[in-house]
Amino acid sequence: MRWDIFCQIVDNYGDAGICWRLARSLTSLHKQDVRIFCDDLPTLNLLASGTEETIRQKVDLQPWEASCGHLRQSVTTPDVVIEAFGCDLPEQYLAGLLIAPKKPVIINLEYLSAEPWIVDFHGKASPQAHGLPKYFFFPGFQDKTGGILIDPIPHRFNQTTASIPKSIKDIWSQLRSSASKISVFCYPSAPLGKWLQDLGSLGRDFDIVLTHGQREQLSLSTGRPLTLPPSIQLLTIPFVSQDEYDWVLSQCDFNIVRGEDSFVRAQLAGKPFIWHIYPQEDHAHEVKLEAFLDLYLESATDRVKTASIAAMNWELPSQWFDSIDDWNEHSKAWRIQLLQKQKDGGLAVRLVSFVA
């Protein structure tokens, strides 16, 4: 089938990351024909840059404004149109669909959530005045939801030097064998400076792998030079592709992530993590975080529950880090559980099956 995916980037990399990962799964694993129309094509191209060329060439990446012209020129109209995260289709493009001889299915691909109510709304019709069939599709962790994106599965990564991406090889060589590795990708509102200072009081070595722009963000949030003990080493990696960032998550002992794509990848890496969920003024993010923790910690020990909840709420590491080994074991078990629930192929497969 021919798929048109529309992506308007709201949260810097995350929305583009989901759309790219979905598109590559649909084309490479499920033989679908996919175009992405994105309002920030340079960011999308950067995320896709580390992908094998044979995979990358299968997805047609186009600027947002090109959608109208492409529809007029196409011999075949799309079978499926995805409004990623509720974005509105361009008016000219929608008008073209209305007069096309074959009417596509429109999918409103929602944000990932662990909230119980999404089970009841997943797959439901959304009647439109223009008459084109449209449906809500909710990615989720529970059964009878849209599932999660699992491609590519991180177990293919290994610890050999040869597997280190070229873009970060020099930086990776500066890591200390005595140190635990923590990757950091969070929003400016995180109390990261205070968190790192407390981490330095634990009496062990930590190498902090900061993602692109994180060091500058840290300096602005503290308002002054950050003084850290020698046990804490800060290292900054450049902007890397999606696959390269997946590799970083798989190699670190602890990950701080944000948004949706890195949130899922941290879980599939099988390591303890902090999900810095996007803060919302109405505090809806607190409800979403609590719903996820209810699932994530359902079978955890009380020790892991206490540590994980404290960490997710940015309590200082000195208050929970002594439980990290137990949390690590839980993370591995959770990863196995996630993959078992997605053994049908997860989000991409469920989308194809739903449309069919």
C-alpha positions as CSV (number, residue, x, y, z in Angstrom):
1,M,0.0,0.0,0.0
2,R,1.0,3.6,-0.4
3,W,1.3,5.6,2.8
4,D,1.6,9.3,3.3
5,I,2.8,10.3,6.8
6,F,2.5,14.0,7.8
7,C,4.8,15.2,10.6
8,Q,4.9,18.6,12.3
9,I,7.8,18.7,14.8
10,V,6.7,19.9,18.2
11,D,9.3,18.5,20.5
12,N,12.5,19.0,18.6
13,Y,13.5,15.4,17.7
14,G,10.9,13.1,19.2
15,D,8.0,13.5,16.7
16,A,10.3,13.2,13.7
17,G,12.0,10.2,15.4
18,I,8.7,8.3,15.7
19,C,7.7,9.1,12.1
20,W,11.0,8.0,10.7
21,R,11.2,4.8,12.8
22,L,7.6,3.9,11.7
23,A,8.4,4.7,8.0
24,R,11.5,2.6,7.9
25,S,9.6,-0.3,9.6
26,L,6.7,-0.1,7.1
27,T,9.1,-0.1,4.1
28,S,11.9,-2.4,5.1
29,L,10.0,-5.0,7.1
30,H,6.5,-4.9,5.6
31,K,7.1,-3.9,2.0
32,Q,5.0,-0.8,2.1
33,D,5.5,2.4,0.0
34,V,5.9,5.4,2.2
35,R,6.4,9.1,1.9
36,I,7.0,11.5,4.8
37,F,6.0,15.2,4.5
38,C,7.7,17.1,7.4
39,D,7.8,20.7,8.3
40,D,11.5,20.4,9.5
41,L,13.2,18.3,6.9
42,P,16.8,19.1,8.0
43,T,16.1,17.5,11.4
44,L,14.4,14.5,9.9
45,N,17.4,14.0,7.5
46,L,19.8,14.2,10.4
47,L,17.9,11.5,12.3
48,A,17.9,9.3,9.3
49,S,21.5,9.9,8.3
50,G,23.0,6.9,10.1
51,T,20.6,4.4,8.6
52,E,21.9,2.0,6.1
53,E,21.5,3.5,2.6
54,T,19.5,0.6,1.3
55,I,17.0,1.2,4.1
56,R,17.0,5.0,3.9
57,Q,16.4,5.1,0.1
58,K,13.1,3.2,0.5
59,V,11.5,6.1,2.3
60,D,10.6,9.3,0.3
61,L,11.4,12.3,2.5
62,Q,9.6,15.5,1.4
63,P,9.1,19.0,2.7
64,W,5.6,19.7,4.1
65,E,4.7,22.1,1.3
66,A,5.5,19.6,-1.4
67,S,2.5,17.4,-0.4
68,C,0.0,19.3,-2.6
69,G,2.1,19.1,-5.8
70,H,2.9,15.4,-5.2
71,L,-0.7,14.4,-4.9
72,R,-1.6,16.1,-8.2
73,Q,1.4,14.4,-9.9
74,S,0.9,11.0,-8.5
75,V,-0.5,8.3,-10.6
76,T,-1.6,6.5,-7.5
77,T,-3.3,8.2,-4.6
78,P,-2.4,7.0,-1.1
79,D,-4.2,4.1,0.5
80,V,-3.4,5.5,4.0
81,V,-2.7,9.0,5.3
82,I,-1.3,9.3,8.8
83,E,-1.8,12.5,10.7
84,A,1.1,12.0,13.2
85,F,0.1,13.3,16.7
86,G,-3.1,15.0,15.5
87,C,-1.5,17.4,13.0
88,D,-3.9,18.9,10.4
89,L,-3.5,18.0,6.8
90,P,-2.7,20.9,4.4
91,E,-6.0,22.2,2.9
92,Q,-4.9,21.7,-0.7
93,Y,-3.8,18.1,0.0
94,L,-7.1,17.3,1.7
95,A,-9.0,18.8,-1.2
96,G,-7.1,16.6,-3.6
97,L,-8.1,13.5,-1.6
98,L,-11.7,14.5,-1.8
99,I,-11.7,14.4,-5.6
100,A,-9.5,11.4,-6.0
101,P,-11.2,8.3,-7.5
102,K,-9.9,6.2,-4.6
103,K,-10.6,7.3,-1.0
104,P,-7.8,6.7,1.5
105,V,-8.1,5.8,5.1
106,I,-6.9,8.6,7.4
107,I,-5.2,7.5,10.7
108,N,-4.9,10.0,13.6
109,L,-1.7,8.5,15.2
110,E,-1.8,9.6,18.8
111,Y,1.0,9.9,21.4
112,L,2.0,6.8,23.3
113,S,0.3,6.5,26.6
114,A,-0.1,3.9,29.4
115,E,-3.4,5.5,30.6
116,P,-6.2,2.8,30.9
117,W,-8.8,4.8,28.9
118,I,-6.9,4.5,25.6
119,V,-7.9,0.9,25.3
120,D,-11.5,2.0,24.9
121,F,-10.7,4.6,22.2
122,H,-8.1,2.8,20.2
123,G,-9.3,2.0,16.7
124,K,-12.5,3.9,17.0
125,A,-13.9,5.9,14.0
126,S,-13.7,9.7,14.0
127,P,-16.5,10.8,11.6
128,Q,-15.6,13.8,9.5
129,A,-17.8,16.3,7.7
130,H,-15.8,15.6,4.5
131,G,-16.8,12.0,4.5
132,L,-13.3,10.4,4.4
133,P,-12.9,7.5,6.8
134,K,-10.7,8.5,9.8
135,Y,-9.7,6.5,12.9
136,F,-7.9,7.0,16.2
137,F,-4.8,4.8,16.6
138,F,-3.3,4.8,20.1
139,P,0.1,3.3,20.7
140,G,0.3,1.7,24.1
141,F,1.7,-0.9,26.4
142,Q,-1.5,-2.7,27.2
143,D,-3.1,-5.5,25.1
144,K,-5.7,-4.2,22.5
145,T,-3.7,-1.0,21.9
146,G,-1.5,0.0,18.9
147,G,1.6,-1.3,20.6
148,I,5.1,0.3,20.5
149,L,7.7,0.7,17.8
150,I,10.4,-2.0,18.3
151,D,12.5,-1.6,15.2
152,P,15.4,-2.1,15.3
153,I,15.7,-4.2,18.4
154,P,18.8,-3.2,20.4
155,H,20.0,-6.7,21.2
156,R,22.1,-6.6,18.0
157,F,24.4,-4.1,19.7
158,N,27.5,-5.5,21.5
159,Q,30.4,-4.2,23.6
160,T,33.1,-4.5,21.0
161,T,35.2,-1.5,20.1
162,A,34.4,-2.1,16.4
163,S,30.8,-1.4,17.0
164,I,31.3,2.2,18.3
165,P,29.8,4.7,15.8
166,K,32.5,6.8,14.0
167,S,30.8,10.0,15.0
168,I,31.5,9.4,18.7
169,K,34.6,7.2,18.6
170,D,36.9,9.9,19.9
171,I,34.6,10.9,22.7
172,W,34.0,7.3,23.7
173,S,37.7,6.7,24.0
174,Q,37.7,9.2,26.9
175,L,35.4,7.1,29.1
176,R,37.0,5.6,32.2
177,S,36.9,1.9,32.8
178,S,36.3,2.6,36.5
179,A,33.2,4.8,35.8
180,S,29.5,4.0,35.4
181,K,28.1,5.6,32.2
182,I,25.0,7.8,32.3
183,S,23.5,9.4,29.2
184,V,21.5,12.7,29.6
185,F,18.8,14.0,27.3
186,C,16.3,16.1,29.3
187,Y,14.3,19.3,29.2
188,P,15.6,22.6,30.6
189,S,13.2,22.3,33.6
190,A,15.2,19.4,35.0
191,P,17.2,20.2,38.1
192,L,20.2,18.6,36.4
193,G,23.0,20.7,38.1
194,K,21.8,19.8,41.6
195,W,21.3,16.2,40.5
196,L,24.9,15.9,39.2
197,Q,26.4,17.5,42.3
198,D,24.6,15.0,44.5
199,L,25.7,12.2,42.3
200,G,29.3,13.3,42.9
201,S,28.8,12.7,46.6
202,L,28.2,8.9,46.2
203,G,32.0,8.1,46.3
204,R,32.2,6.4,42.9
205,D,33.1,7.5,39.3
206,F,30.5,8.5,36.8
207,D,31.0,9.5,33.1
208,I,28.1,11.7,32.1
209,V,27.4,11.5,28.3
210,L,25.5,14.7,27.4
211,T,23.6,14.8,24.2
212,H,23.9,17.7,21.7
213,G,23.0,21.0,23.3
214,Q,22.7,19.6,26.8
215,R,25.9,21.2,28.2
216,E,24.7,24.7,27.1
217,Q,21.3,24.0,28.5
218,L,22.9,23.0,31.8
219,S,25.0,26.2,32.0
220,L,21.9,28.4,31.3
221,S,19.8,26.6,34.0
222,T,22.5,27.0,36.7
223,G,23.4,30.6,35.8
224,R,27.0,30.0,36.9
225,P,29.9,27.6,36.2
226,L,29.0,24.2,37.6
227,T,31.6,22.8,40.1
228,L,31.7,19.0,40.1
229,P,34.2,16.6,41.9
230,P,36.8,14.7,39.9
231,S,34.6,11.6,40.2
232,I,32.1,13.2,37.7
233,Q,33.3,13.6,34.1
234,L,31.1,15.4,31.6
235,L,31.4,14.4,27.9
236,T,29.3,15.9,25.1
237,I,28.5,13.9,21.9
238,P,27.5,15.6,18.7
239,F,24.0,15.4,17.1
240,V,23.9,11.8,16.1
241,S,21.5,9.7,14.0
242,Q,18.7,7.7,15.5
243,D,20.6,4.4,15.2
244,E,23.7,5.9,16.8
245,Y,21.7,7.2,19.7
246,D,20.1,3.8,20.2
247,W,23.6,2.5,20.5
248,V,24.5,5.0,23.2
249,L,21.5,4.0,25.2
250,S,22.4,0.4,24.9
251,Q,25.9,1.0,26.2
252,C,25.2,3.2,29.2
253,D,24.4,1.9,32.6
254,F,21.7,4.5,33.3
255,N,19.8,6.8,30.9
256,I,17.9,10.0,31.3
257,V,15.5,10.4,28.4
258,R,12.6,12.6,27.3
259,G,9.8,12.6,24.8
260,E,8.5,9.4,23.3
261,D,11.0,7.8,21.0
262,S,14.0,7.9,23.4
263,F,11.6,6.8,26.2
264,V,10.7,3.6,24.4
265,R,14.3,3.0,23.3
266,A,15.5,3.3,26.9
267,Q,13.1,0.6,27.9
268,L,14.3,-1.6,25.1
269,A,17.9,-1.1,26.1
270,G,17.0,-2.9,29.3
271,K,18.6,-0.4,31.6
272,P,17.3,1.8,34.5
273,F,16.2,5.2,33.3
274,I,14.5,8.5,34.2
275,W,11.8,9.5,31.8
276,H,11.7,13.3,31.9
277,I,8.1,13.6,30.5
278,Y,7.2,16.8,28.8
279,P,5.9,19.2,31.5
280,Q,2.4,20.5,30.8
281,E,0.7,23.5,32.5
282,D,-2.4,21.5,33.5
283,H,-0.1,18.8,35.1
284,A,-1.5,16.2,32.7
285,H,2.1,14.8,32.4
286,E,1.9,13.8,36.1
287,V,-1.1,11.6,35.3
288,K,0.7,10.0,32.3
289,L,3.8,9.3,34.3
290,E,1.8,7.7,37.1
291,A,-0.1,5.5,34.6
292,F,3.2,4.3,33.1
293,L,4.7,3.6,36.5
294,D,1.7,1.6,37.5
295,L,2.4,-0.8,34.6
296,Y,6.2,-0.6,34.7
297,L,6.4,-1.4,38.4
298,E,3.5,-3.8,38.6
299,S,5.7,-6.8,39.3
300,A,8.6,-4.9,40.9
301,T,9.9,-5.3,44.4
302,D,9.1,-2.6,47.0
303,R,12.7,-1.6,46.9
304,V,12.6,-1.0,43.1
305,K,9.3,0.7,43.3
306,T,10.6,3.2,45.9
307,A,13.8,3.9,43.9
308,S,12.1,4.2,40.5
309,I,9.3,6.5,41.7
310,A,11.9,8.7,43.6
311,A,14.2,8.9,40.5
312,M,11.3,9.7,38.1
313,N,10.4,12.6,40.3
314,W,13.9,13.9,40.4
315,E,14.7,13.0,43.9
316,L,18.5,13.2,44.5
317,P,20.5,10.1,43.6
318,S,21.8,9.7,47.2
319,Q,18.2,8.9,48.2
320,W,17.8,5.9,45.9
321,F,21.0,4.9,44.1
322,D,21.8,2.1,46.5
323,S,18.9,0.2,44.8
324,I,20.4,0.4,41.3
325,D,21.4,-3.2,41.0
326,D,17.9,-4.4,41.8
327,W,16.5,-1.8,39.4
328,N,18.9,-3.1,36.8
329,E,17.5,-6.6,37.1
330,H,13.9,-5.3,36.9
331,S,14.8,-3.3,33.7
332,K,16.0,-6.5,32.0
333,A,12.8,-8.3,33.0
334,W,10.6,-5.4,31.8
335,R,12.4,-5.4,28.4
336,I,11.7,-9.1,28.0
337,Q,8.0,-8.5,28.9
338,L,7.7,-5.7,26.4
339,L,9.1,-7.7,23.6
340,Q,6.8,-10.6,24.4
341,K,3.8,-8.3,24.2
342,Q,5.1,-7.1,20.8
343,K,5.9,-10.5,19.4
344,D,3.4,-9.8,16.6
345,G,5.7,-7.0,15.4
346,G,4.3,-4.1,17.4
347,L,3.0,-0.8,16.1
348,A,4.0,-1.1,12.5
349,V,2.4,-4.6,12.1
350,R,-0.8,-3.5,13.9
351,L,-1.2,-0.5,11.7
352,V,-0.9,-2.6,8.5
353,S,-3.3,-5.2,9.9
354,F,-5.8,-2.5,11.1
355,V,-5.9,-0.8,7.7
356,A,-6.1,-4.1,5.8
